[in-house]
Amino acid sequence: KSIIFARALADTDRNGQLDLNDNKDIFRLDLDSMTLTNLTNSPDNNDFDVSWSMDGQWIVFCSVREDADGNRFKNLDDSRDLFLMRPDGSQESRIELGNLRTFDPNWSPDGRQILFGVDLGENIEELWLYTLDGGGYTSITPRGPYFHPEWYP
């Protein structure tokens, strides 16, 4: 009935076009009414890599909120931790992951875990698993290149 996606609305990198380098917000499109809702409405943040829980109750996403690496540039290298919110954009919260540089979160079929990638720099990645309800987070793969992990139901 609805889909979610990230979309840039402004040329935040000032290169004359909207592209992947611009800050994005998370949107929900209701397919029955064709109503588009900006869920994050945060032009100073770059919200991306969004995933909906199987029960439809939560959305997880990555976000660049500050110059986390201190190089005076806000870019994808500054993606830290993960963020949760309800499908209406309410109850946004940060999943503290020790300041890990995250990408591509994806829900387990039972909604109890989130699989995500961690960028360790210099083209070194790992896949990590976060268990909701206090289970913590841990690396589950050896170091290597990983892209768009997904659960098999």
C-alpha positions as CSV (number, residue, x, y, z in Angstrom):
1,K,0.0,0.0,0.0
2,S,3.0,2.3,0.6
3,I,6.6,2.5,-0.5
4,I,9.5,4.4,1.2
5,F,12.6,5.9,-0.5
6,A,15.2,8.6,-0.1
7,R,15.1,11.6,-2.4
8,A,17.1,14.8,-2.8
9,L,15.1,18.0,-2.9
10,A,17.9,20.6,-3.2
11,D,21.3,21.0,-4.7
12,T,23.1,20.9,-1.4
13,D,26.5,20.2,-2.9
14,R,26.0,23.2,-5.3
15,N,27.1,21.4,-8.5
16,G,24.1,22.6,-10.5
17,Q,22.1,19.4,-10.4
18,L,20.3,17.0,-8.1
19,D,22.3,13.8,-7.6
20,L,23.4,11.2,-5.1
21,N,25.8,13.6,-3.4
22,D,22.9,15.9,-2.3
23,N,21.2,15.6,1.1
24,K,18.2,13.4,1.0
25,D,15.1,13.0,3.1
26,I,13.0,9.8,3.6
27,F,9.6,9.8,1.9
28,R,6.5,7.6,2.0
29,L,4.3,7.3,-1.0
30,D,0.7,6.0,-0.4
31,L,-0.2,4.1,-3.5
32,D,-3.9,4.3,-3.0
33,S,-4.1,8.1,-2.7
34,M,-0.7,8.9,-4.4
35,T,0.0,11.1,-1.3
36,L,3.7,11.8,-0.9
37,T,4.9,12.5,2.7
38,N,8.3,13.7,3.7
39,L,9.0,11.7,6.9
40,T,12.3,13.2,8.0
41,N,12.1,16.7,6.6
42,S,15.7,17.4,7.6
43,P,17.5,19.4,4.8
44,D,20.7,19.7,6.9
45,N,20.9,15.9,7.2
46,N,21.5,13.2,4.5
47,D,19.1,10.4,5.2
48,F,19.4,7.3,3.0
49,D,19.5,3.5,2.8
50,V,16.0,3.0,4.1
51,S,14.3,-0.3,5.0
52,W,10.8,-1.1,6.3
53,S,10.3,-3.8,9.0
54,M,8.2,-6.8,7.8
55,D,5.4,-6.0,10.2
56,G,5.3,-2.4,8.9
57,Q,5.8,-0.9,12.3
58,W,9.3,0.6,12.0
59,I,11.7,2.1,9.4
60,V,15.5,1.9,9.8
61,F,17.8,4.2,7.9
62,C,21.3,5.6,7.7
63,S,22.0,9.3,8.2
64,V,24.8,11.9,7.9
65,R,24.2,14.3,10.8
66,E,27.6,15.9,11.4
67,D,31.2,16.0,10.2
68,A,31.9,12.9,12.3
69,D,35.4,12.2,10.9
70,G,36.5,15.9,11.4
71,N,37.7,16.5,7.9
72,R,35.5,19.7,7.6
73,F,33.2,18.0,5.0
74,K,29.9,16.3,5.6
75,N,29.7,13.4,3.2
76,L,28.9,9.6,3.2
77,D,32.0,8.9,5.2
78,D,30.2,10.6,8.1
79,S,27.3,8.1,8.2
80,R,27.2,7.0,11.9
81,D,25.0,4.5,13.8
82,L,21.5,3.7,12.6
83,F,18.1,5.5,13.0
84,L,14.6,4.2,13.6
85,M,11.2,5.9,13.2
86,R,7.6,5.0,12.8
87,P,6.1,4.9,9.3
88,D,4.5,8.3,9.9
89,G,7.9,9.8,10.8
90,S,7.3,9.9,14.6
91,Q,9.4,8.4,17.4
92,E,12.7,8.9,15.6
93,S,15.6,7.5,17.7
94,R,19.2,6.7,17.2
95,I,20.6,3.1,17.6
96,E,24.0,3.8,19.2
97,L,26.6,1.5,17.5
98,G,29.8,2.9,18.9
99,N,30.0,5.5,16.1
100,L,30.3,2.8,13.4
101,R,30.1,4.0,9.7
102,T,26.9,2.2,8.5
103,F,25.2,1.4,5.3
104,D,22.4,-0.8,3.8
105,P,20.4,-1.8,6.8
106,N,17.9,-4.6,6.3
107,W,15.3,-6.2,8.7
108,S,15.2,-9.9,9.6
109,P,11.9,-11.6,8.6
110,D,10.9,-11.7,12.3
111,G,11.7,-8.1,12.9
112,R,14.0,-8.9,15.8
113,Q,17.3,-8.1,14.1
114,I,18.8,-5.6,11.6
115,L,21.6,-6.7,9.2
116,F,23.8,-3.8,8.1
117,G,27.2,-3.1,6.5
118,V,30.0,-1.3,8.3
119,D,32.6,0.6,6.4
120,L,36.0,0.3,8.1
121,G,37.8,2.5,5.6
122,E,40.2,1.7,2.8
123,N,37.7,-0.5,1.0
124,I,37.3,-2.8,4.0
125,E,33.8,-3.7,5.0
126,E,32.0,-6.2,7.3
127,L,28.4,-7.2,7.8
128,W,27.1,-6.7,11.3
129,L,24.0,-7.8,13.1
130,Y,22.0,-5.7,15.6
131,T,19.6,-7.5,17.9
132,L,16.7,-5.3,19.2
133,D,15.6,-5.6,22.8
134,G,19.0,-5.2,24.3
135,G,20.8,-8.0,22.3
136,G,23.6,-5.7,21.1
137,Y,25.5,-5.8,17.9
138,T,28.4,-7.8,16.5
139,S,30.3,-8.5,13.3
140,I,29.2,-11.7,11.5
141,T,31.6,-11.8,8.5
142,P,35.3,-11.6,7.8
143,R,36.5,-8.3,6.3
144,G,35.9,-7.9,2.6
145,P,33.7,-6.1,0.1
146,Y,30.0,-6.4,0.8
147,F,27.1,-4.7,-0.9
148,H,23.3,-4.5,-0.2
149,P,22.9,-7.4,2.2
150,E,19.4,-8.9,2.4
151,W,17.7,-11.6,4.5
152,Y,16.4,-14.7,2.8
153,P,12.9,-15.4,4.2
